[in-house]
Amino acid sequence: MTEIKLYNTKTRAKEVFTPIDDANVRMYVCGPTVYDRAHIGNARPVVVFDTLFRLLRHVYGHYAVKYVRNFTDVDDKINAKAAATGRPIRDITDETIEWYHDDMDALGALRPTHEPRATEYIAQMIAMIEVLVEKGNAYVSEGHVLFDVNSYDAYGALSGRSLEDMRAGERVEIADYKRDPMDFVLWKPSTDDLPGWDSPWGYGRPGWHIECSAMSLDLLGDTFDIHGGGIDLQFPHHENEVAQSCCAYPDSGFAKVWMHNGFLQVEGEKMSKSLGNFFTVKDLLEQGIPGEVMRFVLLSAHYRQPIDWTAKKAAEAEATLRKWRALTDGIEPSANAASTVVEALADDLNTPKAIAAMHELAGKGDAAGLKASAALMGLLSDELGGWNDAVAVDDKVSGMIETLLDARISARQNKDFARSDALRDGLAAAGVVVKDTPKGAEWELGADFDAAKLEGLL
């Protein structure tokens, strides 16, 4: 059996992965708060842990791995959107979950074994909070139930912080009903215009952190193998999960291995709407960037390292995938993925090394081995196919488009808005997707691109 090594955030070391039960390997990954479209940064943990899911199934068996990823469908951001739009909360969350599935399907991500919604586990959350109150790890104050961080000696161990440092350096809510500024909410009161449920502490709703502890307990047990998520969740979310779960069930181990993926930037800068570099997965799809290309870019850096999304990387990924799809077209995959690819993935999910091994397979003309190995990475599947039938960008086409965009800029500067609008409309009619950004116009070819229509604009 292939030996898998994973970096454990908890121990800060790469360790041999030994499941609690080889026939029931269990993984929990924190999912989205469902109030809006997923951006490309949200997609990174999905692709990372989907690849780990595929590797675990490859090693332990298709039905031996249970993967849980939740939906947070009770949250103040959702409440605010409902208030602003006048729409029922359930309509918003149902729609957003459907969008999320569509976008992650486009990236080739497999659906997890279970996708629990927080609102379906309120009873389990209340039960866990009751245990914490009974044990003295939580207290009731002004209609709130709060976890007492001083009741758990190991608080801060996962993130490597002391309570003193956290109090001094973190932005924490200062509230009269808290004994300590670091104490966090397990349950809070709701008004009639907000979602709420009856509880021993009155009508209210859960805090954010308790949901993952309650759902993982119900679906995976009090001790399971892997807990994953973005590095931004390490503190406070994951730290708080550890505290409440280990206090409620002190004989359990909660998650044995903790894994965190790094941040994503866009063209060297933090993604921000104010900078004009904020892209949802849907935005990129509509700009003509296939989901398979996005997946390739997201796998091109090691999951624990930051990654920079750039147009250049997307173009390079598209070129590589076009070559690989041409090589493997009509070819049956070999029975097994190449050992070099499996070994790379088994070494703490080293996807850059796995991609390098796939380049070697392509260079040798091993189309069958490449196709089988790509499947383990979630690439070159029929479900993600078809996009490569679109016209590739050659130098002539690129030059024509750049000439037309320059002409559009000149028309604007000369206040010839009729000409500027005609060029804009002509590019769109030819299937060129143009997006104006603070750094200038960016463009992609749509599936309906027609070069002949460009020539008439010159």
N, C-alpha and C positions, 0 to 999 in steps of 0.2 A: 504494500500500500504506500502511496506517495506520502512523504512526510511534509506537513505544512508548518511553516514558521510564521508567526504573526507578532507584530510589535504591540505590546500591551501597555497602553497609557498608564495603567494602574501601577505597574512595576517599572515602567520606563526601560523596558528591555525587550528584545526579540526573543520569543519563546517557542518551543515546539508545541504545536496545538494538539492537545489530547482531549477529545470530547468526553463529557460526562458519560454519554452513552452513544456508541458508534451508530446505533440504529435509530437514534433520535437526537440529531444535532440541532441545537436551538439558537436562533439569532433574532435579536430585536434591534430595530433601527428607528430612530425618531423621524416621524413624517411631518407633513406640512400643516400649517394653520390655514384652513381653507376659506379665504376671503377674496383672493385675487389670483391672477395667472402666475405660474411658476417662472422665475427668471433663470438664466443660464447658470447662475451660481447655485440655485436650488437643485439643479439637475446633477451637479457633481456627486453628492452622496448617493443619489439614486443609481448612477452608473457605476460608481465604485463598489457599492454593496451588492448590486446586481451581479457584478463580475465575481465577487466573493461567493455569492449564492451559487453561481454556475460552477465554480471550482469545488465547493463543498459537495455539490451533487455529483460532480465527476468522480470525486474520491470516495465518498461514502454511499452513494446511490441516490437515484432520483427521488425516492420516497422517504429517504432517511433524514432529510433536512427540513426543518420547519422555520420559516422566515416570517416574522411579524413586523409590519410597519403601520403605524397608527395615523389617523386623521384627527387633528384637534379641531373640533367643530363647536366648541363653546369657548369664546374668547372676546375680549373687549374690542378688538379690531373688527370682528364680525358684527358685534353689537352696533358699533359706530357706522358700519356700512349699511346695516339695516335701517338705522335711524335716518341716515342721509338719503337713502333711496326710497324708503317707505315699503321695501320688499320684506316678506317673511324671511326669517333667518334660515329656515330649512330650505327654502328655494335657493338662497345664496349658496349655502354649503353643498347642496346637491349639484348645482350647476358647476361650482368650482371643482368638486371631486371629478365630475365628468371631464372638465377641461384638463385636469391633472392627468387622468388616465390617458386621454388622447395624446397629450404632449409626451408623456413618458413612454407610451407605446411607440411613438415616432422615433424615440431614441433606442428602441430595441430592448427596453427593460422588461423583464418578466414580471408578471404580477406576483406579489408575495403570497405566501400560503394563507395568511390572514391579514385583513386591513380593517381593524376595529375602529369604530368612531367613538370618541370620548363620551358622547351623550348616551351611548348604549351601555356604559359601564359605571354609571353614577352610583348604583347600589354597592358595587365592589369598592369604589372610592370611599364611600361613607363608612363601610365596614372597616377598611384599613385605618381611617382617621379615628374611629372609635377605639381601635386597638392602641394607637399611639397615645390617645388621651388617657386611656386606662393605665398604660405603662408609665405615664408621667413624661413622655417625650413631646407632648403637645398640650396646649392649654387654650382655654376659651376666654376671649376678651372682646367685649363690645360687639358681639354677634359674629366675630371672626374666630376661626380656629387656627392657631399658629404653631409651627414646629419650633421647639426650643433647641437651637443649635448647640447650646452649652451642655445639653444632655447627651450629646454624642461625641465622645473623645476623639474619634477619628475624622471629625468634620474638617475638610480641607485636604485630606490625603490624596484624593484623586487628582486635584488640580495643583497640588503642591503649595498650598497657601495656608498661612495661619490665620486664625480669627482676628488677631490684632492687625495683621497686614490688610486683611479684607476690610475691616472697619475703617482703616485709614485711607485705603486706596480705591475702594469701590463706591460707585454711586448707589446708595441703598435708600430705600424708602424710610424716612424718619416718621414714625407714627406713634401717637400716645398709647395706642393699645398694644404696642410691642414691648416686651421686656428687654430685648436686645435688638439693635437696628438690623442685625443679620438674620433674625428670625423670619421665616417665610410663611406665606399664607397657604393653608391646606383647604380652607373653606371660607367663603366670604358672603355677606348678606346681599340679597337681590331685592330690587324694588319691583313693583308690579309690571313695569314696562321692560324688564330685563328677563332673560331666561333664568329659571330657578326650579329648585326641587325642595320638597320637604325633607328636613333632617332633624336630628336631635338638637341642633343648635339654631333651628329656625329655617325659614325659607331662604335659600341661597344657592350658590353654585361653587364648583370646585376651583381651587387654584390650578395653575398650569402644571406644576411638577408632579402632583399626586396621580395624574391620569396614567402616565407611563408605568409607574410602579404597580398600580392596580391592574392594568391590562396585561403587563408582562407576567404578573403573578397568576392571573387567571388562565392565560394561554400557554405559558411556558413553564410555570412552576416557580418556587421561591429561589431556585438556583438554576441558571442556564449558562450557555457557553459564551456567547458573544453579544456585546451591546455596542452599537455603532451610531455615528452621527458626525456632524460638522464640528470643527474645533471650537466654533463659537458657542457650542452647547456644553462644552466641558465644565464651565462654570457660568452661571450657577445651576443650570438645569440638571446636568448629570451628577454634580456634587450633591444636590438636594435629593435626587432619586436614591442615591446610595444611602444617605442618612436615614431617610424615612423607611426604606425597605429593610435595611439592616437592623433598625430599631424595632420595627414591627415584628420581624422574624429573625431574632438574633442568632439562631442556629443555622441560618441559611447563608449562602455565599453570594446571593444576588448574581451579578454577572462576573464570570471568571476572567474574561478578556474584554478590555475596552479599546475600541478603535476609533480614531478621529481623522477625518480628511481635512486638508488645508484649505485656505481661502482661495477664491478666484478673483482675479483682476481683469480689466479690459484695457488692452493697449497700454499696460503699465500703470494704470490708475485704478483706484477703487471705483467699483461700479456705482454710479449715482445718476439719478434723473437730472440733477442740476448740471451735470457735466455732459449730458446728452449721450452717455455710453451705457445706459441701462437697457438691457435687452431681455425680453421674455423668450422662452422657447418658441412660442408662436410667432413673435416678431421675426426671429431668425429663419423659421420655416417659410414665412411669407416673403422674406428677402431672397429666397431660393437656396438657402443652405440646408441640405438634407439632414435629417436626424442622424443618419449613419456618420456623416461628416462631423457633427457635433460630438457624437459618442467617441469617435477616433481622437479628436482633439482632447477631450476630457481624460482619455486614457493615456495620452502621450507623456504625461508627467506622473511621477510617483504620487500616490494618493496622499501621503503625509506632507508633501511639499506644496507651497503655493503654486498656482498655475495662472498663466497670463493668456487670456483669450485674445487672439489677434486675427485680423483678416488674412495675414500671410499664413498663419498656421492652418486656418480653414482651407485656404487654397491648396496648400501642400497636402493636407489630408485628403482633399477631393482628388488630387492628381494620383496619389497612392492608391486610393480605393478604386479609381477607374482602371488602373493597371491590373490590380488584383482581380477585379471582376472580369476583365477581359481574359485574363489567364485561366480563371476557374469556370468560365461560362460553359455550361453543359457537362461539367466534370463531376463525377460522383466523389464525395469526400472519402478519405481513407477511414478505416475502422476506428482509429484513435488519433487524437491530437498529437503533434510532435512532442517528444519528450523534452526538447529544449524550451518549448512554450509552457508546458505544464510545470517544469522545474522553476521557470522564472516566476510564474504566478504563485507557486507554492512558497517562494521566498518573499514573504510579506507583500504579496500582490504586486510584484515588480512588473507593472504593465509596460514601461518603456523597454525593459529587457525582453519582454515577450514580443513586443512589436518588432524589435531588432531581429529576433529569431524568425519572425514571419517574413521579414525582408530577405533573410538568407534563404528561406524556403522558396520564395518567389524567384530569387536569383538563380537557384538551382533548377527552376522549372518544375518543382514538386507541387503541382496544382492540387492534387488530392490531399496532400498533407497540409497545404496552406488552407484549404477550405475547411478541413476538420479542425484545425487550430483556430481559425477565425471564428468558428461556431462557439468555441469555448470562451471567446472574447465578446460574443454577441455581435459579430460582424459578418458581412457577406451572406446574410440570410435572405431567403426569398421575400420575407415580409418587409425587409428594408430595401429591396431591390426596385428597379424601374427608374430611379432618379438618374442613373448614369446613362440612360438613353437620351437625356437632354443634351443639347449642343455644348461642347466644352469651349472654354474661352481660348481662342488662338490670338496670335499677335495682331492679325488684321482686324478682327472683331474688336479687340481691346482698344486698338488705335482709333477705330471709327467712333467708339463710344466716348473715349476721352476727348476727341475733337469736337463732338457734339456738346459735351458738357462744358468745354471751354467756350464754345459759341454761345451757349446759354448764359454763361457768366458775363460775357461781353455784351450780350443783348440787355441784360439787367443793368449793367453799368451805364449803357447808353440810353437807358429808360425806354428801350424798345420792348415793352412788355408783351406785345402781340407775338413777336418772334420768340421771346423767352417761353411763353405759354405754349406756342406751337411745338417747340423743341421738347418741352416737358411731356406734352401729350403724345408726341411722336415716339419718344423713347418708351413710354408706357405701352403704346399700341404695338411696338416691336417686341414687347416682353422683357424690357429692361427695367428692373426694380431699382429706383433711385431713392436714396435717403439722404436728406441734407442734414449735416452734423456741424458742430462748431469747428471741426477740423476740415470741413469741405464735404463735397458730395461723395457718397459711397454707393456702389452699385453691384448688383448681382444679376445673373441671367435667370429668368423664370423658365418654367417648363414649356411655355408657349413661345419661346424666343424665335424670332424670324429675322435673320440677317438682312434679307432683301428689303425689309421695311426701313432699315437704317439707311441704306444707300439713297433712298428717296429724300432723306432729310439733309444730306450733305450739300 
